[in-house]
């Protein structure tokens, strides 16, 4: 069975709502044979990442960057996972009050180094998430899970 790992730091109600929509999308009708595992960024280990076949990354944009929690996760898993996870699919969801560009740029640099492959455009939301925004999150989850169907 394929495994999709959702690594998230969702301290705000808006970011948590995005996470829930992404997770719900991974359970879309027709997606079978994919185990979904969600881990808070600060609790994610290299073993979690190595055991997964694809990744969903969620973070708020804090002071123009990804959260420190997601950065800590990358710092922890980067070298142990560098060679073994090349070419695996990933997707990103980011929430900010007014800008998410810095956070997305930070993540892009790291996943480029890991050589992960973007399977869906980032979902970038500023302000309070709308119904349409949350539907985009659902689509992100469904798309990543569907890419892993055996």
VMD Tcl script that draws the C-alpha trace (Angstrom):
set ca {
  {0.00 0.00 0.00}
  {1.28 3.47 -0.87}
  {1.72 6.00 1.92}
  {1.06 9.74 1.76}
  {2.58 11.78 4.57}
  {1.01 15.10 5.55}
  {3.57 17.20 7.44}
  {1.85 20.21 8.96}
  {2.18 23.10 11.34}
  {-1.36 24.38 11.80}
  {-1.56 26.61 14.88}
  {-4.16 29.04 13.52}
  {-7.81 28.27 12.78}
  {-7.27 29.21 9.11}
  {-4.28 26.92 8.62}
  {-6.01 24.12 10.51}
  {-9.09 24.46 8.28}
  {-6.81 24.12 5.26}
  {-5.22 21.00 6.76}
  {-8.64 19.43 7.37}
  {-9.72 20.14 3.78}
  {-6.47 18.65 2.42}
  {-6.89 15.55 4.60}
  {-10.54 15.19 3.52}
  {-9.44 15.36 -0.12}
  {-7.11 12.41 0.38}
  {-10.21 10.33 1.17}
  {-11.98 11.15 -2.10}
  {-14.08 8.49 -3.76}
  {-11.99 6.21 -5.93}
  {-8.78 6.66 -3.98}
  {-7.94 3.20 -2.77}
  {-4.67 1.65 -1.74}
  {-3.24 4.84 -0.22}
  {-2.61 5.12 3.50}
  {-2.62 8.73 4.73}
  {-0.49 9.60 7.74}
  {-0.56 13.10 9.27}
  {2.29 14.27 11.49}
  {2.88 17.63 13.14}
  {6.06 19.12 11.69}
  {7.84 19.10 15.04}
  {7.14 15.38 15.49}
  {8.02 14.24 11.96}
  {11.08 12.01 11.74}
  {13.33 10.86 8.94}
  {11.72 7.42 9.34}
  {8.30 8.96 8.64}
  {9.59 10.59 5.47}
  {11.48 7.50 4.29}
  {8.36 5.35 4.78}
  {6.20 7.66 2.63}
  {5.78 7.65 -1.13}
  {4.58 11.26 -1.38}
  {4.23 14.37 0.77}
  {1.83 17.18 1.57}
  {3.41 20.11 3.40}
  {1.34 22.68 5.28}
  {2.51 25.82 7.04}
  {1.60 29.36 7.92}
  {3.73 32.13 6.47}
  {5.44 33.63 9.52}
  {7.35 36.88 9.13}
  {7.84 36.20 5.43}
  {9.03 32.59 5.84}
  {7.74 29.09 6.41}
  {7.10 28.26 10.04}
  {10.05 27.41 12.23}
  {8.39 24.04 12.87}
  {8.44 23.08 9.18}
  {12.01 24.38 8.86}
  {12.99 22.23 11.85}
  {11.41 19.23 10.13}
  {13.43 19.85 6.97}
  {16.61 20.35 9.03}
  {15.99 17.00 10.71}
  {15.16 14.93 7.64}
  {17.21 16.55 4.86}
  {20.41 14.51 4.85}
  {18.95 11.18 6.02}
  {16.34 11.40 3.23}
  {18.32 13.13 0.49}
  {19.13 10.18 -1.73}
  {16.29 7.82 -0.84}
  {13.37 10.18 -1.55}
  {14.39 11.68 -4.90}
  {11.60 12.15 -7.45}
  {8.79 11.58 -4.95}
  {5.70 13.77 -5.48}
  {4.78 16.58 -3.14}
  {2.30 19.42 -2.71}
  {2.15 22.49 -0.46}
  {-0.51 24.55 1.27}
  {0.39 27.88 2.87}
  {-1.65 30.47 4.72}
  {-0.65 34.06 5.40}
  {-2.35 37.18 6.59}
  {-1.15 39.17 3.59}
  {1.69 37.36 1.79}
  {3.00 33.81 1.33}
  {5.71 34.34 -1.29}
  {8.66 34.06 1.11}
  {7.36 30.84 2.66}
  {6.83 29.28 -0.77}
  {10.30 30.36 -1.90}
  {11.85 28.80 1.22}
  {10.06 25.51 0.64}
  {10.90 25.52 -3.08}
  {14.63 25.79 -2.35}
  {14.55 22.81 0.01}
  {12.43 20.51 -2.15}
  {14.58 21.41 -5.13}
  {17.58 20.16 -3.14}
  {15.71 17.00 -2.20}
  {14.72 16.65 -5.86}
  {11.07 16.06 -5.01}
  {8.62 16.59 -7.87}
  {5.73 19.02 -7.60}
  {2.50 17.12 -8.29}
  {0.15 20.09 -7.80}
  {0.61 23.84 -7.77}
  {0.88 25.27 -4.25}
  {-2.35 26.32 -2.60}
  {-1.67 29.82 -1.36}
  {-4.26 31.58 0.74}
  {-4.14 35.00 2.31}
  {-6.75 36.18 4.75}
  {-9.69 34.10 5.88}
  {-10.06 30.99 3.69}
  {-13.16 31.04 1.51}
  {-15.17 28.02 0.45}
  {-13.36 28.14 -2.89}
  {-9.99 28.23 -1.09}
  {-10.90 25.17 0.96}
  {-12.07 23.38 -2.19}
  {-8.61 24.06 -3.63}
  {-7.11 22.44 -0.53}
  {-9.41 19.45 -0.96}
  {-8.28 19.16 -4.59}
  {-4.64 19.28 -3.49}
  {-5.19 16.36 -1.12}
  {-7.14 14.36 -3.70}
  {-4.55 14.97 -6.41}
  {-1.59 13.90 -4.27}
  {-3.39 10.79 -3.05}
  {-4.42 9.91 -6.61}
  {-0.82 10.14 -7.83}
  {0.06 7.33 -5.42}
  {-2.70 4.87 -6.36}
  {-0.93 1.60 -7.13}
}
mol new
graphics top color blue
foreach p $ca { graphics top sphere $p radius 0.5 }
foreach p [lrange $ca 0 end-1] q [lrange $ca 1 end] { graphics top cylinder $p $q radius 0.2 }
display resetview
